[in-house]
Amino acid sequence: MFKVSPKGRVKVFNKIDADTIYKKRRGQFAPQALRFFNSRTISKYNTIYREYQKRLAQDMQARGVMLSGAELNGITMQLNGDLTPFYDRVTKILSRVALSEKAPLALFVEGTLSIKSSDSGEFDRELEFQSPYITTQEFAKIVPRGKNKITHDPSALVRSRVHSAVAQVLQDNGLVSISSVRRIRRLSMNKGKPRSQWMVDLYGKKMKWSGVGMEDAVISEVTFKVVPAMRGKK
């Protein structure tokens, strides 16, 4: 529950605030860091979203986050079912940010997928996704008086986090990407077998593929942005 003061300050009603519970006080509206909220959710509230964008810009300016306007507001890519260029673009952006930052930074990727049916090839729907956080310290080392170093190739991390978000939103709508279908079909354990018998190796254990029975979908286009987490501000 949100509340905006006459001066435009955003306050949030938090019934489970630790200090409120400890002192047995009645819950009240209080300033709250907006980084804890899904940006798509707060975008429905114009005043709150303007405050969020303002504070995000201030935070990035203070920290010198190396993200361009397009990367913050939305990049559109044509995919035609192949998600590799999308993952590569995100990896390149995160690598550049990690090399320029002087403090660990958490970011997430959110956007909209344009879906086409693999049967008709016609536009079907648009679906929104948001990835889990990816922190720069997971693949880079900060050097205080020198150049930062990439310690691990971030491409696998990006694929894991971003793909999980994309796959989940497709699955929630009874869909599976055509790229996943092609990848599972090529596995040696599935060669020559009907789709109803396809298996995957999950943590060393063979399991039935979750895409069995779902409709194939071609992700023809993605519009995405990279969003940095803000420091908690009061």
N, C-alpha and C positions, 0 to 999 in steps of 0.2 A: 504494500500500500504506500503510495507516494503522496507527498504534500509539497506544494510550491509556495513559498512566501511571496508577499507583494514585491519584494526586491528580486525575485527570481531565484532564490536559493532553494535547492532541492533537499528535502528531508524525507527519511524513510521510517516507517513504523516497524520496529524490530522487537517482536515479543520475546525472542529467545536470546536477547543480548545478555552476555555473561554477567556484566556489572549489574544489570537490572535484576537478574535472578538472585545474585549473591546478596544484594542489599534489600531484597524483597520489595522492590519498588514497582509501582505500576508502569507498564510499558508506555513510552512516549515517542513522539516523532523526534528524530535526531539526525544530524548530518551523517551521511553514509557514503563510502567510496563506491562510485558507480561501476568500478571494474568488476564487481561481484555479480553484475546483471548481464543477461544476454542482450547484446546490442540490438538484435532484431526485435526483442520484446519492448525495450524502452523507446525504440524508434517510432512506436505508435503514439507516444506522448510528445508532441512537438516541443513544448517548453523544456521538458526533461532531456530530450535528445539534443537540443541546442546546447544545453549546459554540459552534457556529456562530450559533445564534439569540441566545445570550447576548452574544457579541462584536458581533453586528450591532446589537443594542439599545444596547450601550455606545457604539458608534461613532456611531449616530444621535443619541444624547443629547449626546455631546460636540460634534457638529457642528450640532445643532439642525435636522436634516432634517425638513421639514414634510410628513410622511406619516402618515395616520391609521391606526388599527389595522386597519380594513377594507381599506385600500389595501395594507397589508403582508401581511395574512392571507388575503384573497380577497374579491373582489366578483363577484357573480353577476348576469348580465344576460340577458334574453330577447331573441333577435335575429330569429328567423323568417327566416333567410337574408340579412338586411341587416346588414352589418358596420359601416356608417357610425356608428351610435350608440356602438359599442365604440371605434372609433378616436377619435371626438370626446371620449369620456370620458377616454381615456388622454392625449390632447393637453391637456385641461383640467388634469389632475393634474400633468403635467410642466411646464406653464406656471406653475402656482402655486409649484412647488418652485423653479424657476429664478428667480422673482422674490424668493424668500425666502433663497436660499443666498448665503453670502459667500465661497464657493470653488467652483470647477468640480466638478460631480458627475456620475458615470456611473451610469446605471440601465438595467435591462432589464425586459421584461415577460414573464411566464411564466404558464401556466395550462392549462386543460382545455377542449376543445371537445366539445360534445354534438352528434353528427351524426345526421341523419335522411336516409333515402333519398328522393330527389325523386319516385320512382315510387310507393312504398307510403305514404310519409309516416309510417312507423313508426320508432321509435328503433332505431338500428343499432349505434353504438359511441361510445366516448369516446377522444379523441386528445390527447396532451400536446404543447405547443409552448413554445419559449423564443426570444425575439427577440435579435438582436445588441444590443450596448450602444448607448445613446443618451446623449450627453453634453450637459449644459445649455449649455456654451459654444458649441455648434454653432448655437444660435438665440437666445442671450441674452448680454447684457453685464453684468458685475458692476461696480457702482459702489460703491467702498469706503465713502464717506461720504454716500451718497444712496440712491435707489431704483434697483434693477436695472431694466434695460430689455430688452424682447423685440425683438431686431434682425431676426429672420426668423420668419415664420409657421411654427410647428413641425408643423402638421398634415400637410404633405407628407412631412416627415421621418418622422413617426410611421407614416403609412400605408406608406411604403417599407420601414421596418425591421420593423414588426410584421406587415404583410401578407406579406412575404417568408418569415417564419417559419411563418405559418399556411398559405400556399400550399405550402411545402415539405413540411410534415407531411401535408397532404392528398395531394400528388403521390406521396409515398412509399407511400401506401396505395391508389394507383390512383384517387384522387378529385379532383374539381375543384368549387369552390363554385358554387352556382347564381348568385350575384351576379357572379362572373367570367364565367360563360356569358352572362348578360344584357348585360354590358358589351362583350364581344367581338362579340356578335351585332349590337349597335348601331353598330359602326364602319362608316363608309361603304364601305370596301373589301370588307366581308363581306355587305352587304345583298343579299338575293335569292339568296345562294349556300348550298349545303348545308354542314353543319358540317364535313364532311371536307375542305372547301376553305378554311376560315377561316384568315386570316393576321393577323399583328400587326406593328407597326412597332417594331423594336428598334434603338435607336441609329441611326435613319435608314435601316435596312435591313429590307425586308419578309421575314418568316420565317413558316413554318407554325406555327400556334398549338399549344403543347405539350399543351393540354387535349383535343385530338382523340383519341377512343378511350377517354377516361376516363369514369368514372361520375359523374353529377351528384349533388351532396350539398348538403343544406340544413343550415347551422349554426344550430341552433335555440337554443343557449344557450352562453354562455362564462362560465367562472369564472377570473378572472385576479388577479394581484397585481403590484405594482411593487416591484422589489427594487433597492436602492442598492448599488453596489460599496463594499466596505470598504477603508479604507486598509490598506496592508501592515503587519501588526503581528507582533512576535515574542513 
